[in-house]
Amino acid sequence: MLAYPLGVIGPWQVVIIALVILLLFGGKKIPELMKGLGKGVKSFKEGMNEIEEQINQADETLKKDPKDDAPKQQ
């Protein structure tokens, strides 16, 4: 018998969870749920990419030579 550490979901638990979801929501509602979940994941990834881009822009701004941004004196 395999012993799973606390907090790890084994294969039988996944099967039971899937059956409970199927019984609660029915076969017609599951594709809608998955579509909504997919949209949520896509939105999250887009947000993470946007934040990463902003961090990279700020990093490049800080790496610039401060002499380039100073006004030229005549």
CHARMM-style PDB file with segment names, atoms N, HN, CA, C and O in Angstrom:
ATOM      1  N   MET     1       0.836  -1.185   0.000  1.00  0.00      PROA
ATOM      2  CA  MET     1       0.000   0.000   0.000  1.00  0.00      PROA
ATOM      3  C   MET     1       0.880   1.247   0.000  1.00  0.00      PROA
ATOM      4  O   MET     1       1.796   1.370   0.813  1.00  0.00      PROA
ATOM      5  N   LEU     2       0.596   2.167  -0.915  1.00  0.00      PROA
ATOM      6  HN  LEU     2      -0.148   2.067  -1.576  1.00  0.00      PROA
ATOM      7  CA  LEU     2       1.351   3.404  -0.986  1.00  0.00      PROA
ATOM      8  C   LEU     2       0.838   4.387   0.050  1.00  0.00      PROA
ATOM      9  O   LEU     2      -0.369   4.535   0.236  1.00  0.00      PROA
ATOM     10  N   ALA     3       1.743   5.043   0.709  1.00  0.00      PROA
ATOM     11  HN  ALA     3       2.725   4.923   0.558  1.00  0.00      PROA
ATOM     12  CA  ALA     3       1.362   6.075   1.670  1.00  0.00      PROA
ATOM     13  C   ALA     3       1.727   7.423   1.076  1.00  0.00      PROA
ATOM     14  O   ALA     3       2.887   7.671   0.748  1.00  0.00      PROA
ATOM     15  N   TYR     4       0.744   8.285   0.941  1.00  0.00      PROA
ATOM     16  HN  TYR     4      -0.199   8.084   1.208  1.00  0.00      PROA
ATOM     17  CA  TYR     4       0.977   9.629   0.409  1.00  0.00      PROA
ATOM     18  C   TYR     4       1.150  10.604   1.566  1.00  0.00      PROA
ATOM     19  O   TYR     4       0.425  10.530   2.558  1.00  0.00      PROA
ATOM     20  N   PRO     5       2.096  11.506   1.441  1.00  0.00      PROA
ATOM     21  CA  PRO     5       2.258  12.522   2.489  1.00  0.00      PROA
ATOM     22  C   PRO     5       1.010  13.399   2.574  1.00  0.00      PROA
ATOM     23  O   PRO     5       0.227  13.489   1.628  1.00  0.00      PROA
ATOM     24  N   LEU     6       0.850  14.019   3.689  1.00  0.00      PROA
ATOM     25  HN  LEU     6       1.486  13.946   4.458  1.00  0.00      PROA
ATOM     26  CA  LEU     6      -0.296  14.884   3.911  1.00  0.00      PROA
ATOM     27  C   LEU     6      -0.311  16.016   2.878  1.00  0.00      PROA
ATOM     28  O   LEU     6       0.704  16.683   2.681  1.00  0.00      PROA
ATOM     29  N   GLY     7      -1.426  16.232   2.233  1.00  0.00      PROA
ATOM     30  HN  GLY     7      -2.251  15.690   2.393  1.00  0.00      PROA
ATOM     31  CA  GLY     7      -1.545  17.313   1.268  1.00  0.00      PROA
ATOM     32  C   GLY     7      -1.329  16.899  -0.171  1.00  0.00      PROA
ATOM     33  O   GLY     7      -1.546  17.709  -1.072  1.00  0.00      PROA
ATOM     34  N   VAL     8      -0.914  15.675  -0.421  1.00  0.00      PROA
ATOM     35  HN  VAL     8      -0.738  15.017   0.311  1.00  0.00      PROA
ATOM     36  CA  VAL     8      -0.699  15.203  -1.780  1.00  0.00      PROA
ATOM     37  C   VAL     8      -1.952  14.462  -2.238  1.00  0.00      PROA
ATOM     38  O   VAL     8      -2.462  13.593  -1.532  1.00  0.00      PROA
ATOM     39  N   ILE     9      -2.437  14.810  -3.414  1.00  0.00      PROA
ATOM     40  HN  ILE     9      -2.022  15.516  -3.988  1.00  0.00      PROA
ATOM     41  CA  ILE     9      -3.635  14.177  -3.945  1.00  0.00      PROA
ATOM     42  C   ILE     9      -3.213  12.985  -4.790  1.00  0.00      PROA
ATOM     43  O   ILE     9      -2.438  13.126  -5.736  1.00  0.00      PROA
ATOM     44  N   GLY    10      -3.723  11.823  -4.445  1.00  0.00      PROA
ATOM     45  HN  GLY    10      -4.353  11.709  -3.677  1.00  0.00      PROA
ATOM     46  CA  GLY    10      -3.409  10.607  -5.175  1.00  0.00      PROA
ATOM     47  C   GLY    10      -4.370  10.399  -6.336  1.00  0.00      PROA
ATOM     48  O   GLY    10      -5.299  11.186  -6.517  1.00  0.00      PROA
ATOM     49  N   PRO    11      -4.159   9.353  -7.122  1.00  0.00      PROA
ATOM     50  CA  PRO    11      -5.002   9.119  -8.296  1.00  0.00      PROA
ATOM     51  C   PRO    11      -6.471   8.839  -7.940  1.00  0.00      PROA
ATOM     52  O   PRO    11      -7.372   9.261  -8.664  1.00  0.00      PROA
ATOM     53  N   TRP    12      -6.710   8.139  -6.842  1.00  0.00      PROA
ATOM     54  HN  TRP    12      -5.978   7.797  -6.253  1.00  0.00      PROA
ATOM     55  CA  TRP    12      -8.104   7.863  -6.483  1.00  0.00      PROA
ATOM     56  C   TRP    12      -8.832   9.130  -6.040  1.00  0.00      PROA
ATOM     57  O   TRP    12     -10.027   9.277  -6.298  1.00  0.00      PROA
ATOM     58  N   GLN    13      -8.137  10.030  -5.387  1.00  0.00      PROA
ATOM     59  HN  GLN    13      -7.167   9.910  -5.177  1.00  0.00      PROA
ATOM     60  CA  GLN    13      -8.757  11.283  -4.975  1.00  0.00      PROA
ATOM     61  C   GLN    13      -9.139  12.121  -6.197  1.00  0.00      PROA
ATOM     62  O   GLN    13     -10.177  12.783  -6.199  1.00  0.00      PROA
ATOM     63  N   VAL    14      -8.305  12.093  -7.229  1.00  0.00      PROA
ATOM     64  HN  VAL    14      -7.461  11.556  -7.227  1.00  0.00      PROA
ATOM     65  CA  VAL    14      -8.611  12.829  -8.458  1.00  0.00      PROA
ATOM     66  C   VAL    14      -9.867  12.254  -9.110  1.00  0.00      PROA
ATOM     67  O   VAL    14     -10.724  13.004  -9.578  1.00  0.00      PROA
ATOM     68  N   VAL    15      -9.976  10.944  -9.141  1.00  0.00      PROA
ATOM     69  HN  VAL    15      -9.280  10.335  -8.761  1.00  0.00      PROA
ATOM     70  CA  VAL    15     -11.150  10.297  -9.734  1.00  0.00      PROA
ATOM     71  C   VAL    15     -12.406  10.673  -8.946  1.00  0.00      PROA
ATOM     72  O   VAL    15     -13.436  10.996  -9.537  1.00  0.00      PROA
ATOM     73  N   ILE    16     -12.322  10.633  -7.634  1.00  0.00      PROA
ATOM     74  HN  ILE    16     -11.485  10.370  -7.154  1.00  0.00      PROA
ATOM     75  CA  ILE    16     -13.482  10.971  -6.801  1.00  0.00      PROA
ATOM     76  C   ILE    16     -13.875  12.431  -6.992  1.00  0.00      PROA
ATOM     77  O   ILE    16     -15.062  12.739  -7.101  1.00  0.00      PROA
ATOM     78  N   ILE    17     -12.907  13.329  -7.034  1.00  0.00      PROA
ATOM     79  HN  ILE    17     -11.943  13.080  -6.946  1.00  0.00      PROA
ATOM     80  CA  ILE    17     -13.197  14.749  -7.244  1.00  0.00      PROA
ATOM     81  C   ILE    17     -13.854  14.960  -8.599  1.00  0.00      PROA
ATOM     82  O   ILE    17     -14.817  15.720  -8.697  1.00  0.00      PROA
ATOM     83  N   ALA    18     -13.357  14.302  -9.652  1.00  0.00      PROA
ATOM     84  HN  ALA    18     -12.575  13.684  -9.572  1.00  0.00      PROA
ATOM     85  CA  ALA    18     -13.939  14.430 -10.991  1.00  0.00      PROA
ATOM     86  C   ALA    18     -15.378  13.936 -11.009  1.00  0.00      PROA
ATOM     87  O   ALA    18     -16.239  14.558 -11.630  1.00  0.00      PROA
ATOM     88  N   LEU    19     -15.649  12.812 -10.326  1.00  0.00      PROA
ATOM     89  HN  LEU    19     -14.950  12.307  -9.821  1.00  0.00      PROA
ATOM     90  CA  LEU    19     -17.020  12.291 -10.274  1.00  0.00      PROA
ATOM     91  C   LEU    19     -17.956  13.242  -9.526  1.00  0.00      PROA
ATOM     92  O   LEU    19     -19.095  13.449  -9.946  1.00  0.00      PROA
ATOM     93  N   VAL    20     -17.490  13.808  -8.441  1.00  0.00      PROA
ATOM     94  HN  VAL    20     -16.565  13.640  -8.099  1.00  0.00      PROA
ATOM     95  CA  VAL    20     -18.311  14.754  -7.683  1.00  0.00      PROA
ATOM     96  C   VAL    20     -18.623  15.986  -8.528  1.00  0.00      PROA
ATOM     97  O   VAL    20     -19.756  16.467  -8.524  1.00  0.00      PROA
ATOM     98  N   ILE    21     -17.634  16.497  -9.250  1.00  0.00      PROA
ATOM     99  HN  ILE    21     -16.714  16.106  -9.253  1.00  0.00      PROA
ATOM    100  CA  ILE    21     -17.862  17.663 -10.122  1.00  0.00      PROA
ATOM    101  C   ILE    21     -18.858  17.307 -11.214  1.00  0.00      PROA
ATOM    102  O   ILE    21     -19.748  18.102 -11.520  1.00  0.00      PROA
ATOM    103  N   LEU    22     -18.725  16.139 -11.800  1.00  0.00      PROA
ATOM    104  HN  LEU    22     -18.003  15.493 -11.552  1.00  0.00      PROA
ATOM    105  CA  LEU    22     -19.648  15.695 -12.844  1.00  0.00      PROA
ATOM    106  C   LEU    22     -21.068  15.591 -12.296  1.00  0.00      PROA
ATOM    107  O   LEU    22     -22.022  15.998 -12.960  1.00  0.00      PROA
ATOM    108  N   LEU    23     -21.211  15.052 -11.100  1.00  0.00      PROA
ATOM    109  HN  LEU    23     -20.436  14.721 -10.561  1.00  0.00      PROA
ATOM    110  CA  LEU    23     -22.539  14.930 -10.500  1.00  0.00      PROA
ATOM    111  C   LEU    23     -23.140  16.291 -10.144  1.00  0.00      PROA
ATOM    112  O   LEU    23     -24.340  16.505 -10.314  1.00  0.00      PROA
ATOM    113  N   LEU    24     -22.317  17.199  -9.655  1.00  0.00      PROA
ATOM    114  HN  LEU    24     -21.342  17.025  -9.516  1.00  0.00      PROA
ATOM    115  CA  LEU    24     -22.822  18.514  -9.242  1.00  0.00      PROA
ATOM    116  C   LEU    24     -23.215  19.396 -10.430  1.00  0.00      PROA
ATOM    117  O   LEU    24     -24.273  20.025 -10.419  1.00  0.00      PROA
ATOM    118  N   PHE    25     -22.369  19.435 -11.441  1.00  0.00      PROA
ATOM    119  HN  PHE    25     -21.510  18.923 -11.450  1.00  0.00      PROA
ATOM    120  CA  PHE    25     -22.585  20.380 -12.534  1.00  0.00      PROA
ATOM    121  C   PHE    25     -23.190  19.753 -13.779  1.00  0.00      PROA
ATOM    122  O   PHE    25     -23.772  20.470 -14.593  1.00  0.00      PROA
ATOM    123  N   GLY    26     -23.078  18.475 -13.953  1.00  0.00      PROA
ATOM    124  HN  GLY    26     -22.605  17.893 -13.291  1.00  0.00      PROA
ATOM    125  CA  GLY    26     -23.613  17.830 -15.142  1.00  0.00      PROA
ATOM    126  C   GLY    26     -22.665  17.970 -16.322  1.00  0.00      PROA
ATOM    127  O   GLY    26     -21.729  18.769 -16.294  1.00  0.00      PROA
ATOM    128  N   GLY    27     -22.920  17.185 -17.353  1.00  0.00      PROA
ATOM    129  HN  GLY    27     -23.680  16.536 -17.376  1.00  0.00      PROA
ATOM    130  CA  GLY    27     -22.049  17.154 -18.520  1.00  0.00      PROA
ATOM    131  C   GLY    27     -22.089  18.415 -19.362  1.00  0.00      PROA
ATOM    132  O   GLY    27     -21.101  18.754 -20.012  1.00  0.00      PROA
ATOM    133  N   LYS    28     -23.220  19.120 -19.361  1.00  0.00      PROA
ATOM    134  HN  LYS    28     -24.023  18.844 -18.833  1.00  0.00      PROA
ATOM    135  CA  LYS    28     -23.347  20.306 -20.213  1.00  0.00      PROA
ATOM    136  C   LYS    28     -22.648  21.526 -19.618  1.00  0.00      PROA
ATOM    137  O   LYS    28     -22.205  22.403 -20.359  1.00  0.00      PROA
ATOM    138  N   LYS    29     -22.548  21.590 -18.326  1.00  0.00      PROA
ATOM    139  HN  LYS    29     -22.909  20.878 -17.724  1.00  0.00      PROA
ATOM    140  CA  LYS    29     -21.988  22.773 -17.674  1.00  0.00      PROA
ATOM    141  C   LYS    29     -20.459  22.736 -17.591  1.00  0.00      PROA
ATOM    142  O   LYS    29     -19.824  23.783 -17.467  1.00  0.00      PROA
ATOM    143  N   ILE    30     -19.873  21.555 -17.657  1.00  0.00      PROA
ATOM    144  HN  ILE    30     -20.389  20.705 -17.757  1.00  0.00      PROA
ATOM    145  CA  ILE    30     -18.422  21.421 -17.495  1.00  0.00      PROA
ATOM    146  C   ILE    30     -17.634  22.150 -18.588  1.00  0.00      PROA
ATOM    147  O   ILE    30     -16.652  22.817 -18.260  1.00  0.00      PROA
ATOM    148  N   PRO    31     -18.016  22.058 -19.886  1.00  0.00      PROA
ATOM    149  CA  PRO    31     -17.255  22.820 -20.890  1.00  0.00      PROA
ATOM    150  C   PRO    31     -17.287  24.329 -20.639  1.00  0.00      PROA
ATOM    151  O   PRO    31     -16.301  25.021 -20.892  1.00  0.00      PROA
ATOM    152  N   GLU    32     -18.406  24.835 -20.147  1.00  0.00      PROA
ATOM    153  HN  GLU    32     -19.207  24.273 -19.942  1.00  0.00      PROA
ATOM    154  CA  GLU    32     -18.489  26.261 -19.830  1.00  0.00      PROA
ATOM    155  C   GLU    32     -17.546  26.609 -18.675  1.00  0.00      PROA
ATOM    156  O   GLU    32     -16.891  27.651 -18.693  1.00  0.00      PROA
ATOM    157  N   LEU    33     -17.484  25.739 -17.686  1.00  0.00      PROA
ATOM    158  HN  LEU    33     -18.016  24.893 -17.672  1.00  0.00      PROA
ATOM    159  CA  LEU    33     -16.579  25.967 -16.559  1.00  0.00      PROA
ATOM    160  C   LEU    33     -15.124  25.962 -17.019  1.00  0.00      PROA
ATOM    161  O   LEU    33     -14.330  26.803 -16.597  1.00  0.00      PROA
ATOM    162  N   MET    34     -14.782  25.013 -17.883  1.00  0.00      PROA
ATOM    163  HN  MET    34     -15.427  24.330 -18.226  1.00  0.00      PROA
ATOM    164  CA  MET    34     -13.409  24.920 -18.375  1.00  0.00      PROA
ATOM    165  C   MET    34     -13.048  26.130 -19.238  1.00  0.00      PROA
ATOM    166  O   MET    34     -11.918  26.618 -19.193  1.00  0.00      PROA
ATOM    167  N   LYS    35     -14.012  26.608 -20.021  1.00  0.00      PROA
ATOM    168  HN  LYS    35     -14.929  26.212 -20.058  1.00  0.00      PROA
ATOM    169  CA  LYS    35     -13.784  27.792 -20.849  1.00  0.00      PROA
ATOM    170  C   LYS    35     -13.506  29.003 -19.960  1.00  0.00      PROA
ATOM    171  O   LYS    35     -12.592  29.782 -20.229  1.00  0.00      PROA
ATOM    172  N   GLY    36     -14.292  29.152 -18.910  1.00  0.00      PROA
ATOM    173  HN  GLY    36     -15.035  28.519 -18.692  1.00  0.00      PROA
ATOM    174  CA  GLY    36     -14.074  30.255 -17.975  1.00  0.00      PROA
ATOM    175  C   GLY    36     -12.739  30.139 -17.267  1.00  0.00      PROA
ATOM    176  O   GLY    36     -12.050  31.139 -17.065  1.00  0.00      PROA
ATOM    177  N   LEU    37     -12.372  28.928 -16.891  1.00  0.00      PROA
ATOM    178  HN  LEU    37     -12.932  28.116 -17.056  1.00  0.00      PROA
ATOM    179  CA  LEU    37     -11.081  28.705 -16.251  1.00  0.00      PROA
ATOM    180  C   LEU    37      -9.940  29.041 -17.203  1.00  0.00      PROA
ATOM    181  O   LEU    37      -8.950  29.649 -16.796  1.00  0.00      PROA
ATOM    182  N   GLY    38     -10.074  28.649 -18.468  1.00  0.00      PROA
ATOM    183  HN  GLY    38     -10.879  28.155 -18.799  1.00  0.00      PROA
ATOM    184  CA  GLY    38      -9.054  28.962 -19.470  1.00  0.00      PROA
ATOM    185  C   GLY    38      -8.897  30.456 -19.677  1.00  0.00      PROA
ATOM    186  O   GLY    38      -7.778  30.955 -19.805  1.00  0.00      PROA
ATOM    187  N   LYS    39     -10.011  31.171 -19.712  1.00  0.00      PROA
ATOM    188  HN  LYS    39     -10.920  30.766 -19.608  1.00  0.00      PROA
ATOM    189  CA  LYS    39      -9.950  32.632 -19.857  1.00  0.00      PROA
ATOM    190  C   LYS    39      -9.270  33.267 -18.654  1.00  0.00      PROA
ATOM    191  O   LYS    39      -8.508  34.224 -18.796  1.00  0.00      PROA
ATOM    192  N   GLY    40      -9.548  32.734 -17.474  1.00  0.00      PROA
ATOM    193  HN  GLY    40     -10.167  31.957 -17.359  1.00  0.00      PROA
ATOM    194  CA  GLY    40      -8.915  33.258 -16.270  1.00  0.00      PROA
ATOM    195  C   GLY    40      -7.411  33.051 -16.280  1.00  0.00      PROA
ATOM    196  O   GLY    40      -6.656  33.951 -15.913  1.00  0.00      PROA
ATOM    197  N   VAL    41      -6.972  31.875 -16.698  1.00  0.00      PROA
ATOM    198  HN  VAL    41      -7.585  31.144 -16.997  1.00  0.00      PROA
ATOM    199  CA  VAL    41      -5.541  31.583 -16.770  1.00  0.00      PROA
ATOM    200  C   VAL    41      -4.873  32.474 -17.811  1.00  0.00      PROA
ATOM    201  O   VAL    41      -3.776  32.983 -17.582  1.00  0.00      PROA
ATOM    202  N   LYS    42      -5.528  32.665 -18.949  1.00  0.00      PROA
ATOM    203  HN  LYS    42      -6.419  32.251 -19.135  1.00  0.00      PROA
ATOM    204  CA  LYS    42      -4.978  33.519 -20.006  1.00  0.00      PROA
ATOM    205  C   LYS    42      -4.836  34.961 -19.513  1.00  0.00      PROA
ATOM    206  O   LYS    42      -3.819  35.609 -19.759  1.00  0.00      PROA
ATOM    207  N   SER    43      -5.849  35.451 -18.824  1.00  0.00      PROA
ATOM    208  HN  SER    43      -6.675  34.924 -18.624  1.00  0.00      PROA
ATOM    209  CA  SER    43      -5.802  36.805 -18.285  1.00  0.00      PROA
ATOM    210  C   SER    43      -4.685  36.944 -17.255  1.00  0.00      PROA
ATOM    211  O   SER    43      -3.990  37.959 -17.222  1.00  0.00      PROA
ATOM    212  N   PHE    44      -4.516  35.939 -16.428  1.00  0.00      PROA
ATOM    213  HN  PHE    44      -5.081  35.114 -16.455  1.00  0.00      PROA
ATOM    214  CA  PHE    44      -3.456  35.960 -15.427  1.00  0.00      PROA
ATOM    215  C   PHE    44      -2.085  36.015 -16.098  1.00  0.00      PROA
ATOM    216  O   PHE    44      -1.220  36.787 -15.686  1.00  0.00      PROA
ATOM    217  N   LYS    45      -1.886  35.195 -17.134  1.00  0.00      PROA
ATOM    218  HN  LYS    45      -2.589  34.567 -17.469  1.00  0.00      PROA
ATOM    219  CA  LYS    45      -0.604  35.181 -17.845  1.00  0.00      PROA
ATOM    220  C   LYS    45      -0.333  36.528 -18.508  1.00  0.00      PROA
ATOM    221  O   LYS    45       0.797  37.016 -18.480  1.00  0.00      PROA
ATOM    222  N   GLU    46      -1.359  37.131 -19.104  1.00  0.00      PROA
ATOM    223  HN  GLU    46      -2.277  36.734 -19.127  1.00  0.00      PROA
ATOM    224  CA  GLU    46      -1.186  38.441 -19.735  1.00  0.00      PROA
ATOM    225  C   GLU    46      -0.792  39.486 -18.698  1.00  0.00      PROA
ATOM    226  O   GLU    46       0.068  40.328 -18.954  1.00  0.00      PROA
ATOM    227  N   GLY    47      -1.419  39.430 -17.537  1.00  0.00      PROA
ATOM    228  HN  GLY    47      -2.119  38.746 -17.329  1.00  0.00      PROA
ATOM    229  CA  GLY    47      -1.073  40.356 -16.464  1.00  0.00      PROA
ATOM    230  C   GLY    47       0.355  40.166 -15.991  1.00  0.00      PROA
ATOM    231  O   GLY    47       1.068  41.140 -15.749  1.00  0.00      PROA
ATOM    232  N   MET    48       0.777  38.916 -15.860  1.00  0.00      PROA
ATOM    233  HN  MET    48       0.198  38.125 -16.057  1.00  0.00      PROA
ATOM    234  CA  MET    48       2.149  38.643 -15.439  1.00  0.00      PROA
ATOM    235  C   MET    48       3.152  39.140 -16.483  1.00  0.00      PROA
ATOM    236  O   MET    48       4.189  39.702 -16.128  1.00  0.00      PROA
ATOM    237  N   ASN    49       2.847  38.936 -17.769  1.00  0.00      PROA
ATOM    238  HN  ASN    49       2.006  38.480 -18.057  1.00  0.00      PROA
ATOM    239  CA  ASN    49       3.737  39.417 -18.828  1.00  0.00      PROA
ATOM    240  C   ASN    49       3.821  40.939 -18.820  1.00  0.00      PROA
ATOM    241  O   ASN    49       4.892  41.505 -19.038  1.00  0.00      PROA
ATOM    242  N   GLU    50       2.695  41.600 -18.568  1.00  0.00      PROA
ATOM    243  HN  GLU    50       1.825  41.140 -18.391  1.00  0.00      PROA
ATOM    244  CA  GLU    50       2.675  43.064 -18.522  1.00  0.00      PROA
ATOM    245  C   GLU    50       3.527  43.572 -17.361  1.00  0.00      PROA
ATOM    246  O   GLU    50       4.288  44.527 -17.520  1.00  0.00      PROA
ATOM    247  N   ILE    51       3.403  42.942 -16.205  1.00  0.00      PROA
ATOM    248  HN  ILE    51       2.785  42.166 -16.076  1.00  0.00      PROA
ATOM    249  CA  ILE    51       4.198  43.350 -15.046  1.00  0.00      PROA
ATOM    250  C   ILE    51       5.684  43.110 -15.310  1.00  0.00      PROA
ATOM    251  O   ILE    51       6.520  43.945 -14.964  1.00  0.00      PROA
ATOM    252  N   GLU    52       6.011  41.975 -15.920  1.00  0.00      PROA
ATOM    253  HN  GLU    52       5.332  41.297 -16.200  1.00  0.00      PROA
ATOM    254  CA  GLU    52       7.406  41.672 -16.230  1.00  0.00      PROA
ATOM    255  C   GLU    52       7.975  42.711 -17.200  1.00  0.00      PROA
ATOM    256  O   GLU    52       9.119  43.142 -17.060  1.00  0.00      PROA
ATOM    257  N   GLU    53       7.167  43.105 -18.178  1.00  0.00      PROA
ATOM    258  HN  GLU    53       6.237  42.755 -18.292  1.00  0.00      PROA
ATOM    259  CA  GLU    53       7.608  44.120 -19.141  1.00  0.00      PROA
ATOM    260  C   GLU    53       7.861  45.456 -18.444  1.00  0.00      PROA
ATOM    261  O   GLU    53       8.842  46.134 -18.747  1.00  0.00      PROA
ATOM    262  N   GLN    54       6.991  45.836 -17.520  1.00  0.00      PROA
ATOM    263  HN  GLN    54       6.193  45.285 -17.274  1.00  0.00      PROA
ATOM    264  CA  GLN    54       7.174  47.088 -16.786  1.00  0.00      PROA
ATOM    265  C   GLN    54       8.431  47.044 -15.927  1.00  0.00      PROA
ATOM    266  O   GLN    54       9.153  48.035 -15.818  1.00  0.00      PROA
ATOM    267  N   ILE    55       8.686  45.897 -15.323  1.00  0.00      PROA
ATOM    268  HN  ILE    55       8.100  45.092 -15.411  1.00  0.00      PROA
ATOM    269  CA  ILE    55       9.895  45.754 -14.499  1.00  0.00      PROA
ATOM    270  C   ILE    55      11.133  45.866 -15.380  1.00  0.00      PROA
ATOM    271  O   ILE    55      12.102  46.524 -15.001  1.00  0.00      PROA
ATOM    272  N   ASN    56      11.113  45.235 -16.548  1.00  0.00      PROA
ATOM    273  HN  ASN    56      10.326  44.701 -16.856  1.00  0.00      PROA
ATOM    274  CA  ASN    56      12.258  45.317 -17.459  1.00  0.00      PROA
ATOM    275  C   ASN    56      12.482  46.742 -17.943  1.00  0.00      PROA
ATOM    276  O   ASN    56      13.627  47.177 -18.060  1.00  0.00      PROA
ATOM    277  N   GLN    57      11.407  47.478 -18.226  1.00  0.00      PROA
ATOM    278  HN  GLN    57      10.477  47.125 -18.131  1.00  0.00      PROA
ATOM    279  CA  GLN    57      11.547  48.869 -18.656  1.00  0.00      PROA
ATOM    280  C   GLN    57      12.139  49.721 -17.539  1.00  0.00      PROA
ATOM    281  O   GLN    57      13.004  50.561 -17.789  1.00  0.00      PROA
ATOM    282  N   ALA    58      11.679  49.510 -16.314  1.00  0.00      PROA
ATOM    283  HN  ALA    58      10.977  48.829 -16.111  1.00  0.00      PROA
ATOM    284  CA  ALA    58      12.216  50.264 -15.184  1.00  0.00      PROA
ATOM    285  C   ALA    58      13.684  49.925 -14.963  1.00  0.00      PROA
ATOM    286  O   ALA    58      14.481  50.808 -14.645  1.00  0.00      PROA
ATOM    287  N   ASP    59      14.049  48.664 -15.127  1.00  0.00      PROA
ATOM    288  HN  ASP    59      13.402  47.947 -15.385  1.00  0.00      PROA
ATOM    289  CA  ASP    59      15.430  48.231 -14.959  1.00  0.00      PROA
ATOM    290  C   ASP    59      16.324  48.890 -16.000  1.00  0.00      PROA
ATOM    291  O   ASP    59      17.415  49.359 -15.677  1.00  0.00      PROA
ATOM    292  N   GLU    60      15.864  48.928 -17.250  1.00  0.00      PROA
ATOM    293  HN  GLU    60      14.977  48.548 -17.513  1.00  0.00      PROA
ATOM    294  CA  GLU    60      16.664  49.562 -18.295  1.00  0.00      PROA
ATOM    295  C   GLU    60      16.792  51.065 -18.068  1.00  0.00      PROA
ATOM    296  O   GLU    60      17.831  51.655 -18.363  1.00  0.00      PROA
ATOM    297  N   THR    61      15.741  51.678 -17.545  1.00  0.00      PROA
ATOM    298  HN  THR    61      14.897  51.199 -17.305  1.00  0.00      PROA
ATOM    299  CA  THR    61      15.795  53.110 -17.249  1.00  0.00      PROA
ATOM    300  C   THR    61      16.835  53.384 -16.170  1.00  0.00      PROA
ATOM    301  O   THR    61      17.561  54.376 -16.246  1.00  0.00      PROA
ATOM    302  N   LEU    62      16.912  52.523 -15.178  1.00  0.00      PROA
ATOM    303  HN  LEU    62      16.322  51.718 -15.116  1.00  0.00      PROA
ATOM    304  CA  LEU    62      17.883  52.702 -14.105  1.00  0.00      PROA
ATOM    305  C   LEU    62      19.307  52.428 -14.574  1.00  0.00      PROA
ATOM    306  O   LEU    62      20.255  53.007 -14.044  1.00  0.00      PROA
ATOM    307  N   LYS    63      19.464  51.554 -15.560  1.00  0.00      PROA
ATOM    308  HN  LYS    63      18.693  51.084 -15.991  1.00  0.00      PROA
ATOM    309  CA  LYS    63      20.791  51.220 -16.056  1.00  0.00      PROA
ATOM    310  C   LYS    63      21.355  52.293 -16.990  1.00  0.00      PROA
ATOM    311  O   LYS    63      22.556  52.325 -17.257  1.00  0.00      PROA
ATOM    312  N   LYS    64      20.474  53.171 -17.485  1.00  0.00      PROA
ATOM    313  HN  LYS    64      19.498  53.145 -17.268  1.00  0.00      PROA
ATOM    314  CA  LYS    64      20.936  54.224 -18.386  1.00  0.00      PROA
ATOM    315  C   LYS    64      21.964  55.110 -17.683  1.00  0.00      PROA
ATOM    316  O   LYS    64      21.936  55.273 -16.464  1.00  0.00      PROA
ATOM    317  N   ASP    65      22.851  55.665 -18.464  1.00  0.00      PROA
ATOM    318  HN  ASP    65      22.873  55.532 -19.455  1.00  0.00      PROA
ATOM    319  CA  ASP    65      23.844  56.584 -17.925  1.00  0.00      PROA
ATOM    320  C   ASP    65      23.147  57.891 -17.558  1.00  0.00      PROA
ATOM    321  O   ASP    65      22.502  58.493 -18.415  1.00  0.00      PROA
ATOM    322  N   PRO    66      23.255  58.341 -16.329  1.00  0.00      PROA
ATOM    323  CA  PRO    66      22.565  59.572 -15.926  1.00  0.00      PROA
ATOM    324  C   PRO    66      23.042  60.797 -16.697  1.00  0.00      PROA
ATOM    325  O   PRO    66      22.323  61.793 -16.777  1.00  0.00      PROA
ATOM    326  N   LYS    67      24.227  60.738 -17.257  1.00  0.00      PROA
ATOM    327  HN  LYS    67      24.811  59.929 -17.192  1.00  0.00      PROA
ATOM    328  CA  LYS    67      24.740  61.876 -18.025  1.00  0.00      PROA
ATOM    329  C   LYS    67      23.936  62.080 -19.302  1.00  0.00      PROA
ATOM    330  O   LYS    67      23.857  63.202 -19.801  1.00  0.00      PROA
ATOM    331  N   ASP    68      23.334  61.015 -19.847  1.00  0.00      PROA
ATOM    332  HN  ASP    68      23.399  60.103 -19.442  1.00  0.00      PROA
ATOM    333  CA  ASP    68      22.558  61.130 -21.057  1.00  0.00      PROA
ATOM    334  C   ASP    68      21.248  61.898 -20.823  1.00  0.00      PROA
ATOM    335  O   ASP    68      20.743  62.557 -21.733  1.00  0.00      PROA
ATOM    336  N   ASP    69      20.707  61.813 -19.621  1.00  0.00      PROA
ATOM    337  HN  ASP    69      21.117  61.277 -18.882  1.00  0.00      PROA
ATOM    338  CA  ASP    69      19.443  62.459 -19.309  1.00  0.00      PROA
ATOM    339  C   ASP    69      19.623  63.897 -18.838  1.00  0.00      PROA
ATOM    340  O   ASP    69      18.662  64.666 -18.825  1.00  0.00      PROA
ATOM    341  N   ALA    70      20.839  64.271 -18.450  1.00  0.00      PROA
ATOM    342  HN  ALA    70      21.620  63.647 -18.460  1.00  0.00      PROA
ATOM    343  CA  ALA    70      21.080  65.623 -17.933  1.00  0.00      PROA
ATOM    344  C   ALA    70      21.004  66.631 -19.083  1.00  0.00      PROA
ATOM    345  O   ALA    70      21.455  66.346 -20.193  1.00  0.00      PROA
ATOM    346  N   PRO    71      20.433  67.812 -18.817  1.00  0.00      PROA
ATOM    347  CA  PRO    71      20.376  68.847 -19.872  1.00  0.00      PROA
ATOM    348  C   PRO    71      21.783  69.333 -20.214  1.00  0.00      PROA
ATOM    349  O   PRO    71      22.646  69.466 -19.346  1.00  0.00      PROA
ATOM    350  N   LYS    72      21.984  69.588 -21.488  1.00  0.00      PROA
ATOM    351  HN  LYS    72      21.283  69.480 -22.193  1.00  0.00      PROA
ATOM    352  CA  LYS    72      23.293  70.049 -21.948  1.00  0.00      PROA
ATOM    353  C   LYS    72      23.456  71.528 -21.611  1.00  0.00      PROA
ATOM    354  O   LYS    72      22.549  72.332 -21.828  1.00  0.00      PROA
ATOM    355  N   GLN    73      24.619  71.868 -21.080  1.00  0.00      PROA
ATOM    356  HN  GLN    73      25.355  71.215 -20.903  1.00  0.00      PROA
ATOM    357  CA  GLN    73      24.894  73.268 -20.749  1.00  0.00      PROA
ATOM    358  C   GLN    73      25.800  73.847 -21.820  1.00  0.00      PROA
ATOM    359  O   GLN    73      26.707  73.180 -22.318  1.00  0.00      PROA
ATOM    360  N   GLN    74      25.540  75.091 -22.164  1.00  0.00      PROA
ATOM    361  HN  GLN    74      24.803  75.633 -21.760  1.00  0.00      PROA
ATOM    362  CA  GLN    74      26.331  75.741 -23.209  1.00  0.00      PROA
ATOM    363  C   GLN    74      27.315  76.707 -22.637  1.00  0.00      PROA
ATOM    364  OT1 GLN    74      28.062  77.341 -23.382  1.00  0.00      PROA
TER     365      GLN     74
END
